[in-house]
Amino acid sequence: MLKDITVGQYYPGQSFLHRLDPRAKIIGLALYMTALFLVRRLAGFGYVAVFTVLLIASSGVPPKVALKGIKPIWPLLAFTLVLNFFLTPAGEVLWRWGALKVTDAGITRGIFMTLRLVLLLNATALLTLTTTPIRLTDGLERVMGRLRVPMAHELAMMMTIALRFIPTLIEETERLMKAQTARGADFERGGLIARAKSLIPLLVPLFVGALRRADDLATAMEARCYRGGEGRTRLRPLRYQARDGAALLLAGGLLALTVADRYWLRWLN
């Protein structure tokens, strides 16, 4: 299941999405997220879902790879769905058992929240699947610099390193689990709480390995005379091209469509 986590991984390619400027992808993702959280009708989710399918098609990433990130979070999706079913007091009551009740508004809200999580995860995963860590760092730094964020370069570097280490920590965790399984440990027996307790022995060696990797990375950066973003040059400077403008127009069009779907139709009613 750990191998199914796609956030932080990079899938090499030369697709349309791979060749986009990272700044355009970051701004486009912000527009996409705004549109996604403005949606209040099933038709609006249809627009976003179609846009997401087009993103996956233009990324060159196999759909199986792009969508497998949903598998590790299915317990969270199920929990979100059930929580909204029972904790939404508004609407017509469809089922009641003691203090628990399910309403039509709760079912609608649960389905919508689950759809939001699924679509948001897929779009975020596509950003890292189609952008190398170096270009992602440059893009984040430029965007935060335009927003006058203090220490933009350092923040962008930390965020990118954190994303980059996700696959590494996943591989380390799997190696530790295999090693302890060979010594008699059982990570599959018992319920959810028992399985969680069985993972505790993994934490100490995992943290030790993470700290060692962080120290090695700091040493390597110092050996290469890394001194932050001040006066730093780049081998491949970022330049906007026509395809970046087209991508931003498409993301802006999606946002305009969801705004119209939410507010214009409400005005008509």
N, C-alpha and C positions, 0 to 999 in steps of 0.2 A: 504493500500500500504506500510505503514511503516513496518508492520510485515513481509513483503517479503524481507527485507534487511537481507542477510545471513552472510555478512562479520562481524566477531566478535562473532558470535554465535558458540556454541559447541554442537555437536550431539553425545551423548555417544554411544560407541560400542567397539567391539573387532576385527574389521576387519584388513586386512593386512595393510591398510594405517594408521589405528589408532595405530598399534603396531610399526610403524617405528620410529626410532630415530628422534627427531625434527630437529636436524642438517641436517640429510639426506633430510628431507622434504624441509627445507629452501634452501639448495644447489640445490636440484632437481627443485624447483620452479624457481630459478635463471637461471638454464639451460633451462627450459621450456620457460621462458620469452625471453631469447636470441634467441632460435629457432623460437619463434613466430614472433619476429620482423625482422628475417632474411628472412622470407618467402616472395616470390614475385610472386608465381604462384598459381593457384587454386589447383593444385595437392599437393603443399606443405601444404596448409590449410587442405587438406584431411588427410595428415599424422598426423597433430597436432590434428585435430578433432577426429580421431580414438584413438589417445593416450588419449585424454580427456575423451572419453567414457569409455576406460579401467580404467582410474583413478576413475571415478564415480562408476563403477562396483566393483572395489576393495576396495572402501571406506566403503561399507555397508550403505551409506546414500541413502535414497530413491531418485530416480531421480527427483521427484516432489519437494523435499526439496532442492536438489542441484541446480536445474535450476530456482527456483522461484526468485532468486536474479536478474534475467534479467528484471523482470516486473517493478521495480521502475525506471530503467534507460532507458526505451524505448523512452522517449522524447529526451534524450541525443543521443541515437542511431539514431533516425530519424533526429535530427539536424546535426549530423556528416555526415549522408548519403547525405542529401540535400546540405550541405555546399560543400562537395567534388564534387557533380554533377555540381554545378554552378561556382565554383572557380578554376577549373582545366583547364587552357587554352590549354594545349597540347592535341593532338589527333584530330580525325575527328569530325567535328561538326554534331550532329544528330538533334538538335533542337535549334532554335534561336528566341528570342523575344526581340527586342530592343538591349540593352546592355547585356542581359542575354543569355547564351548559354549552352547547354549540349553537352559534347563530350564523345566519347567512352572511352577515358582514364579516364575521370571524373567518369563515371559509375563504371569502374573497380576499381579505387582507393577508391571510396565511399564504395563499397561492401567489399573490403579488410579491410579497416579501421574498419568497423562495425563488421566484423568477428573477428578481433583482440580484440576489446573491449569485445565481448561476451565470447570468449575463455579465455581471461585474467581474467575476473571477476569470471568465474567458477573455474578456477584453484586456484585463491587467496582465494575464499570462502572455497574450500575444505581444505586448510591449517588450517583455524580456526575451521572448522566443525569437523576435526579429531584430533585436538591438544588442550589439556587443557591449560589455560593461564599460569599455573606454568611451564609446560614443554616447552611451547613456549618461555617464558622468559629465561629459562635455555639454550635453543637452540640458541636463538639470542645472548645471552651473550657469549657463547662459540665461535660462528662464528665470531662475531665482535672482540672478544679477539684475535683470530688467525690472524685477519686482522690488529691488532695493533690499533684498534679504541680507542681513549681516553674515559674514563668513560663508558666502555662497559656495565657494570652492570646497571648503572643508566639509560642509554639510552634504554636498553632492557626493563627495568622495566616500563619506561614511555610509550614506544610503546605498551606494552602488556596491561597496565592499560587503555590506550586510546581505544584499541580494545575491551577490556572487558566492557567498559562503553557504547559502541554503543548500544547494546540491552537494557540496562538500560535506556538510554536517550530516546530510541524509545518508550518504555513502558510508561515513564513519559509523553512524548508528547501526546500519545494516551489518557491517563487519563485526561490531561488538555483539550484536544479537546472535549472529552465526557462531562466534567464538564461545559465547556463554551457552548456547544451545548444545554445542558439541560437548560441553562440560556438565550437561544434565539440566540446565535451566529450561523451564517451560513457560513460554509467553502466550500460549493459546488457551490454557486451562482456566476455568472459572468465569465469573461474570466480568462486567466492565470494571468494577472496583478492584477485583483481584488481578486483572490484567494490568491496570494502572500501577498497582503496587509492585508487580513483577518487573516494571521498567525502572524502578528506583535505582537498582544497582548499576544501571547504565549511565546515570547522571554524572558520577564522579569521573570515570575515564573520559566521558564525552566532554566535560568542561575542561579537564586537563589537556586533552587534545586540541580543543578550540583555543585555549590560552597559548599553547605552544605554537599553533599556526599563526596566531595574531602576532606573537613575538618575532617569528621568522619573517612575516610580512613587513613588520616595522624595520627590521634589520636590513632587509632587501631594499626597501624604499630609501633608507638612509645611505646605503652603499651606492645608490644611484643618484645621490645628491638631491633627493626630493625635498623641496622647501615650500610646498604649497603652491597657490595659484599666482603669486606675485611674479610678474615677468615671465611666466611660463609660455613657451611656444608649443605649437601643435604640428604634427606631421601632416595631418589632413584637416585643414580648417573647415568649419561648417559653413555651408552656403545654401541658401534657399534656392530652389528651382521651381519650374512650373508645376511639376507633379506635387510638390509640397503645398502650393497654393490650392490646387485642385482638391487635395485631401482635406484641407481645412475648410474649403467650401462645402464639401460633402458632410463633414461633421457639423458645421454650422447649419446646413440644411436640415439635418436630423434634429438638431435642437429647436429650430424654428417650427418644424413639423409637430414635435411633441408639445411645444408651447401653444400652438394653434389648436391642437387636439384637446388640450386641457382647458384653456381659457375661452377660446372662440366658441366651442360647443357649449360650454357652460353659459355663455352670454346668450346663445340662441335659445337655450332652454329657459 
